[in-house]
Amino acid sequence: MQSERTLREVQHLPNFPRLILSVLTEDGYNEGELLEGIDISPSQLADETFRLSAHQHEQFILRVLAITNDLHLALRISQKVDIATSSLAIMAVINSGRISRALSLFSRYGRLFTRTLDTRTIAKDAGLAIALEPTVRNEHVQYFAITAYALFLDRVFLAPLNGAHLVRRLELALPPPPDFGAVRDQFGFALMFGALQNRVILDPAFIDQPLKQADPQTVRLLEEMCEAQLAAAHAESDLSHRVSAIFLNNISAPPKLAELASTMGMSPRSLRRRLKDDGTSYQKILDVTRQELAQSLLKETAEAVASIAYELGFDNPSHFGRAFKGWTGQSPSEYRKRASDLA
């Protein structure tokens, strides 16, 4: 059995951007360029206790898709990662004894693989499927996240199934991306676009198959560690989501810290401390909420930039422009034009 110290040294996938960054820097891309204009630093990605939000995942993935000019980047990433030692959760899956049990763990710990998707296992005909609900808005990021999830899931079981594919079909509630035909055959399973729901359809012939690499003691230790990670992830997201929801409902006149704390039934000091413990702050959540709304309005409406600025609670358009450039590295008008060009 592997020691606890060895297990704790395994890379964790809540920092999935770190794994992408590692692959791309090995391919010759510049780290600084990949992280430019994003509220993520190399030191944060190297910190096992640092947890990225769905918004940070989305911004990073958008950045690397733009720099690599590769909408199918998930294929490259999945082919270069050592699945067997990529995370504690994957190790728990591999050691769980039977594929049905492994799938249950893979779905349960989906939050530890990525913040861009919520996952759940569902019955499908005589077998099983995994439903995927994106937590991000951009369709290119959704495509990346969904295909990456399906590719990682399939690769986990390739060796145990002697090269057979557990994933039978991936259904996406998205239109096919440009030049999909050029990469269709690289997936190893069928992709169907325009579906009503994002689902990974699994081959029922393998659901009850035992796994050769099974160690009950190891999997118990791994599950304890994964459950601790999962509890921390849920606690963080619950508090951040509550704060974000309050901002969202009052975005034109967001409450001050003291007002927000009173609304949430705690002191300003306690709220500030709890947000700090979660790796965030009042200002960071407000900025993220404003940024997401600003990007949505710039992409999806023809509303004037000045109107958007006042709608988001800025006292004048120039302050909004400076804030937006700080978030994205682009002015609002530049972002709108780029979003239009990519659409």
N, C-alpha and C positions, 0 to 999 in steps of 0.2 A: 504493500500500500504506500502511496506517495505521502510524504510528510506534509503537515499543515503549512510549514514555511514554503515548501515548493509550490503548493497550491495557491498560496497568497501572492506568489510572484507571477502567476499567470496573468496575461493581459486581460483586462475587463473591457467589454464592449459598450458600457454606457458612454465611453469616449470613442464611439465609432469613428468620428472625424480623425482621431489620432491614427487609427489603422489606415484610413484612406491617405492621410498625410504621409505615413511611412512608405506606402506603396508608391505614391507619386514622386516623393523625393528620391527614392531608389531609381525611378525612371528618368531622373534628371530635372524634374521641376524644382523651382526655387521655393523654399519654405516661406520666405517673407512675402513673395507674390501670392502664394496660395492663401495666406491669412490676411492679406491687405484689406482694410476696410471692414473687418469683422471683429466683433467683441470677443475674440478668443486669442490667447497667447500660447506659444509653445510650452511655456512652463505650466500653464493650466492643463494642457492636454497630457503632460507627463505626470500630473498629480492624480493618483488613483482615487482620491476622495472628491475630486472636482466633478460635478455632474452638470452636463450640458442640458439646456432646455431644448424643446422642439424647435423653437425659433432659431437658436444658435445652430442646430443641425441643418435647418433649412437654408440659412444664410451661407454656411460653409459649403453645402452641396451645390448651391447655385453658383458660388464662386468657382469651385473646381470644374463644374460642367462648362462654365464660360471659358476658363483658361485652357482646358483640354480640348474643348470643342467636340466633346464626345458624350452624347446623350445616353449611350449604352455603356457608360463607365463601370456599372455594376459587374459586367462580364469580366473586365480586366481585374477588378479588385478581387472578385471571388476566386479567380484562377491563381492568384498569387499569395493567398492566405493559407497558412497551415491551420486548417479547420480543427484538427484534433487538440491543439493547445491554444486556441484563440481566446477562450474565456472559461471561467469557472462554470458558467451555466452550460456551455457546450460539453465540457468534461462530465458534468452531471448527466446530461442527455446520453452520452456515449456509454456510460457505466450503469445505466438504469435497468438493464436486464432484458427488456422486451421493447419492440418498436412502439407498441401502443402506449406504454408507460413513458417512453422517450418523447413521444409527440405531446403527451400531456405536459411534461416539463418544458418542452420547447415553447409551447403556447403560454404556459404560466410565466415563464421568464422572458417573454418577448420584450417586456419593458426594459430589460437589461441589455438586450441586443441593440435596440434603437428607440429613440423618443419620437420618431416620425410616424410610428404605427401603433395602434392598439390591436391586439390579436385575441382570437378565441377559437377553440376547436368546436366544430359543429358536425352533426350527422349529415351524410350525403349519400342517398341511395343505400347501398349495402356497405358503405365504407365511411371514411371521415374526410373532412375538409377543414382548412383553417381560414377563417374570415379575417380580412385585413381592413382596418378603418384608418385612413391617413389622418394625422393630426396637423398636417401642414397643407397650405393652399395651392402652392405652385404645382402645376401638372407635371413639369419636368422632374421636380423633386419627388413627387408621388411615384412617377414611373421608376426613378432610380431606387427609391426605398422598397417598393413592392417587388421589383425584379431582384434586388439584392437579397431580400428576405427569402424568396423562393429558391434562388441559386444557393444560398448558404444552407438552407434546409435540405435541399437535394444532395449537396456535397457531403453533408454530415453522414449520410447513410450510403454513399456510393461504395465505400470499402466493405462495410458489413453486408451489403447486398451484392457483393462480387461484381460491381460495375453496373448493376441495374438501377433504374431511376425510380425513387419513391414518388416523386412528383410526376403526376400524369399530365396535368394541364394547369396553366395559370390563367385565370380569368381577371381581366382588368376593366374597371368602369371608366376607361379612358380611351381616347382615340389613339390609333397607332402613331408613334413618333416618326418624324422624317427618316428615311432610309432604313426602316426596320427590316425590309427584305434582305438587306446586305448582311444582317446578323442573325436572322431567324434560326438558322441551323446550328448556331453556337450554344443554344440554351440546353439542348438535350431533352426538352419537353415542349409541348405545344403551348402557344400563347393565343388567347382569344380576347380581342378588344371590343369595347362597346357593351360590356356586360352590365347587369344591374348592380352587381356587388363585386368587390375585389375578393377573390377566393383562390386558395391553393388547393387543387383537387388531388388527392393522394390515391395511389394504387391500392385497392383493397386486398390484393393478394399478399401484401407484405405486412399488413397491420399487426398480425399476431406473431410475427417471426421473432425468435429470440436473438439477442445480441451476444456475440462471442465475448466481447470485452465488457464483462460485468463484474463489479466489485461492490457488494452491499455496504461494506465499511466506508469505502471511498465515497460512494454516492451519498451516504448519510452526512458525512462531513461537508461535502460540496453543497448539499441542499441547505444545511444550516447556514453556510456562508452566503448562499444565494438569497435565502429568505431574509437575512439581515440587510443585504443590499436592496432587496425589493421593498422592504418596510421603509428604508430611508428614502427611496425614490418616491413612494406614495406620500410619505409625510411631507416631503419637499413640494411635490406638485400640488397637494391639497392646499397648502398655505399660499403658494404662488398663484394658483388658479383663483383663490378667493380674492386676493388683492387685485389681480388682473381683471376679474369680473366687475369689481367695484369701479375701477378706472374706466372700464369699457362703458359702463352705464352712466358715467359722469365725465366723459372725456373732454367736453367743452369747458368744464370747470372742475378739474380733478381735485379731490379733497387733499388738504395738507396732511402731513404725517400724523399730527395729533388727532385730527378729525377721523382719519382712517383707522387709527388704533382704537378710538372710542367706538366706532362702528363695529369693530371686530371683537370688542369686549376685552381689551388689554391695554396696558400702558404703552406710550410711545417708546419707552426704553425697551420693553419686552418685545415689541414688534420689531424694532430695529435689530435687536440681538438675534431673534429667531430667523429673520431674513438673512442676516450675516452668516449664521450657522449653516444656512442652506445655500451659501455661495452667491447670494443676490442682495438686492437692496430696494428700498422704496423707489429711488430714481431709476434703477435699471429696469424694474418692471414697468414703470410709467413710460420709459423710453421705448421698450419693446412693444408695449401696447400701442403707443402712438405710431411707431414705425410700421407695424403690421397694418394698421388702418390706413396710414398714408400710402403705403405701397399698393394696397388694394384699391384705394380711390384713384390713384394715379394710373393704374393699369386698366381698371374696369369702368371708369367714368371719364367724361370730358370736363369735369368740374375744374374751374380755374384754381391755380396753385394758391392764390391768396385766400380763396374761399375755404380750401382744405386746411390751410394754416389756422384760420379762426375756428373752424369746426373742431380741430384737435386741441384747442385751448391755448394756442400761441397768441401773444399780444400783438405781433405784427409778422408779416410774411418773411422779412429778412431773418428773424430769429428762427423761424421754421426752416428756411433754406440752409442756414448754418448747421442746425441740428441734423437735418436730413443728410447733408454731406458728411457729417461726422459719423453717422450710422452706416452709410453705404459707400462713401467715397465719390458719390455723384450728386449733382444738383437734382431737385425734383423734376425739372424739365428734361435733363439728360436721362434720368431713370425712366421717365415716361416714354421717351423716344426709343430707348434700348428695349424696353418691355414690348413696345409695338413691333420692333424689328424681329424679336424672337418669337412673337405669337404666330 
